[in-house]
Structure formats: structure tokens, C-alpha cells
Amino acid sequence: MKKSAISPMPQFFDRYINLVEDIDIIEAFNKYSPGNVYVDLAKLTALKELAYAEGKWSVKDILQHVIDNERIMSYRAMRFSRNDKTTLPGYDEELLAANTIANQRSIDDLMQEFNEVRQSTISLFKSMNDEMILRSGFAYKSDISALALGFVIIGHPIHHMRVIEERYFPLLQAPAS
């Protein structure tokens, strides 16, 4: 099922959904795989635990956040696709980020976990038929379908990669002499 089948488009989450082409959800999961979104591993590795400003996350923190978010959104999608109408709460991303060991891990290790989580997400979405993927529920102030959650999962890492490119990669440039 394609992105254009999302109706209504959930506010707040549309910022991530709109970063993805209007293609089939499984095709999108594969096209925007972690390795295709985060392609410059050498630059990511070179950044180590650097942040672009005080109080901002490191690249490793961002990767862990993206992984955690994919797990949470997949859980929501699974619940809604199975017709569970329980309202699901939001989550505190700062609390989760403060309680990881991301900065003690390597970029390669984080990327391996990200790829494994993505494969699990793809399996989950392959287990849904059209009726199931269009089912919705209420999470974080929004009525949202499993399909929309799938495109959030895909677009969220794209958003964060853009932040890394704009704010973190310039940290690697040598100062002008």
C-alpha cells in the first residue's frame, strides 16, 4: 500500500511522512534502509561523541534514538493493525536518550542493531493485509493508521540524517588558516 492511501494525514507526524516518496510501504522500507539513509559511516564514525552544541545529542545518541523510535512506532502499528483501540501514550525521548549506553558503542554496532530492527519491522508490515494496515488508533495526540506509522518509521531517520548533514558534518571541516 502506498503513502497516498494515508487518510487523514496525521498532524505532527506528517513532517516525517512527507520525506518519503509515494511508493509501496515494503518497497519504501527497503529503499530507505538504514544503510541507504546513513551512507557515510566514515563521517559518522569520525564524529565520535561530538555534539554541535552544548546539551545536544551525539550522532551515536541520534542513532540510538532512531532505533528506539522505530521500535515504539512498530509496536503502535502492531497494536492498531490488530484492532487494539487502546489509546497509547507518547514517550519522553530525552528520558530514553539519557538512559542508554549509545556513546559506549561503535557506529558499526549501532548500525547493525538498526538493520536488525528494520528487518523485524519489515516482517511485521508483511504480516498485515490491506485492511489491517489501514486500521488506526490514538497515539500521542493523534489518530494514526498503521500505514502512517510505517511511513513515520521510514521518514524519521531521513529527518535525522538531514540534521546530521547540516549540523554535525560541518564539525569535521578543518578550520580555515
C-alpha positions as CSV (number, residue, x, y, z in Angstrom):
1,M,0.0,0.0,0.0
2,K,1.3,3.5,-0.9
3,K,1.8,6.6,1.1
4,S,-1.1,8.3,-0.8
5,A,-3.5,5.9,0.9
6,I,-2.9,7.6,4.3
7,S,-6.1,9.4,5.2
8,P,-6.2,11.6,7.1
9,M,-2.6,12.7,7.2
10,P,-1.7,12.9,10.9
11,Q,-0.5,16.3,12.1
12,F,2.9,16.4,13.7
13,F,3.9,13.1,12.1
14,D,3.4,14.5,8.6
15,R,6.9,16.1,8.8
16,Y,8.4,12.6,8.6
17,I,5.8,11.0,6.3
18,N,6.3,13.8,3.7
19,L,10.0,12.9,3.4
20,V,9.2,9.6,1.7
21,E,8.1,9.0,-1.9
22,D,4.6,7.8,-2.7
23,I,5.7,4.1,-3.1
24,D,4.6,0.8,-1.6
25,I,5.4,0.6,2.1
26,I,7.6,-2.5,1.8
27,E,9.4,-1.0,-1.2
28,A,10.0,2.2,0.9
29,F,11.3,0.2,3.8
30,N,13.9,-1.4,1.5
31,K,14.7,1.8,-0.5
32,Y,15.2,3.8,2.7
33,S,17.1,1.1,4.6
34,P,19.4,2.2,7.4
35,G,22.4,1.6,5.1
36,N,20.9,3.7,2.3
37,V,20.0,6.6,4.6
38,Y,23.1,6.6,6.7
39,V,25.6,6.0,3.9
40,D,28.7,8.0,5.1
41,L,29.7,5.8,8.0
42,A,33.3,7.1,8.0
43,K,32.0,10.6,8.7
44,L,29.6,9.3,11.4
45,T,32.4,7.4,13.0
46,A,34.8,10.4,12.8
47,L,32.2,12.5,14.8
48,K,32.6,10.1,17.8
49,E,30.7,11.6,20.7
50,L,30.7,15.2,19.3
51,A,27.6,17.4,19.5
52,Y,27.2,20.6,17.6
53,A,26.1,22.5,20.7
54,E,26.0,22.0,24.5
55,G,23.1,19.8,25.5
56,K,22.6,18.3,22.0
57,W,22.9,14.6,21.3
58,S,25.9,13.0,19.7
59,V,25.5,11.1,16.4
60,K,25.5,7.9,18.4
61,D,22.7,9.3,20.6
62,I,20.7,10.1,17.4
63,L,21.2,6.6,16.0
64,Q,20.0,5.1,19.3
65,H,17.0,7.4,19.3
66,V,16.1,6.4,15.7
67,I,16.3,2.8,16.7
68,D,14.2,3.3,19.8
69,N,11.7,5.3,17.9
70,E,11.4,2.6,15.2
71,R,10.6,0.0,18.0
72,I,8.0,2.2,19.5
73,M,6.3,3.1,16.2
74,S,6.3,-0.6,15.2
75,Y,4.7,-1.5,18.5
76,R,2.0,1.0,17.9
77,A,1.5,-0.2,14.3
78,M,1.2,-3.8,15.5
79,R,-1.4,-2.9,18.2
80,F,-3.5,-0.8,15.8
81,S,-3.3,-3.3,12.9
82,R,-4.6,-6.0,15.3
83,N,-7.6,-3.8,16.0
84,D,-6.5,-2.7,19.5
85,K,-8.2,0.6,20.2
86,T,-6.4,1.3,23.4
87,T,-5.0,4.9,23.5
88,L,-1.3,4.7,23.5
89,P,0.9,7.3,25.3
90,G,3.6,9.4,23.9
91,Y,7.2,8.9,25.1
92,D,9.9,11.1,26.5
93,E,12.7,10.9,24.0
94,E,15.0,12.9,26.3
95,L,14.5,10.4,29.1
96,L,15.2,7.4,26.8
97,A,18.3,9.1,25.4
98,A,19.6,9.8,28.9
99,N,19.4,6.2,29.8
100,T,21.3,4.4,27.0
101,I,24.9,3.4,26.5
102,A,25.0,4.7,22.9
103,N,28.2,6.6,23.4
104,Q,30.0,3.5,24.7
105,R,29.1,1.6,21.5
106,S,30.6,1.8,18.0
107,I,28.8,3.3,15.0
108,D,29.0,-0.2,13.4
109,D,27.3,-1.8,16.4
110,L,24.5,0.7,16.3
111,M,24.1,0.3,12.6
112,Q,23.9,-3.5,13.0
113,E,21.2,-3.1,15.6
114,F,19.4,-0.6,13.3
115,N,19.4,-3.1,10.4
116,E,18.2,-5.9,12.6
117,V,15.3,-3.8,14.0
118,R,14.4,-2.7,10.4
119,Q,14.2,-6.4,9.3
120,S,11.9,-7.1,12.2
121,T,9.8,-4.0,11.2
122,I,9.6,-5.3,7.6
123,S,8.4,-8.7,8.8
124,L,5.7,-7.0,10.9
125,F,4.4,-5.0,8.0
126,K,4.5,-8.0,5.7
127,S,2.2,-9.7,8.2
128,M,-0.5,-7.1,7.6
129,N,-3.1,-7.2,4.8
130,D,-4.7,-4.0,3.4
131,E,-7.5,-4.0,5.9
132,M,-5.1,-4.3,8.8
133,I,-2.6,-1.7,7.6
134,L,-5.4,0.9,7.3
135,R,-6.6,0.4,10.8
136,S,-5.9,3.2,13.1
137,G,-5.7,4.1,16.8
138,F,-4.8,7.0,19.0
139,A,-1.2,7.7,20.0
140,Y,0.5,10.9,21.1
141,K,-2.4,13.3,20.4
142,S,-3.1,11.8,17.0
143,D,-5.4,9.4,15.3
144,I,-2.9,7.5,13.1
145,S,-3.1,4.4,11.0
146,A,-0.6,1.5,10.9
147,L,0.3,2.6,7.4
148,A,1.0,6.2,8.5
149,L,3.2,4.8,11.3
150,G,5.1,2.8,8.8
151,F,5.9,5.9,6.8
152,V,6.8,7.7,10.0
153,I,9.3,4.9,10.7
154,I,10.8,5.4,7.3
155,G,10.9,9.2,7.3
156,H,12.1,9.8,10.8
157,P,15.7,8.6,10.1
158,I,15.7,10.7,6.9
159,H,14.9,13.7,9.0
160,H,17.7,13.0,11.5
161,M,20.2,12.3,8.7
162,R,19.5,15.8,7.3
163,V,20.1,17.2,10.8
164,I,23.4,15.3,10.9
165,E,24.4,16.6,7.5
166,E,23.5,20.2,8.3
167,R,24.8,20.5,11.9
168,Y,27.3,17.7,12.6
169,F,29.2,17.2,9.3
170,P,30.5,20.8,9.4
171,L,32.3,19.9,12.6
172,L,34.6,17.7,10.6
173,Q,35.8,20.6,8.4
174,A,39.3,21.8,9.2
175,P,39.3,25.4,10.4
176,A,40.5,28.0,7.8
177,S,44.0,29.2,8.4
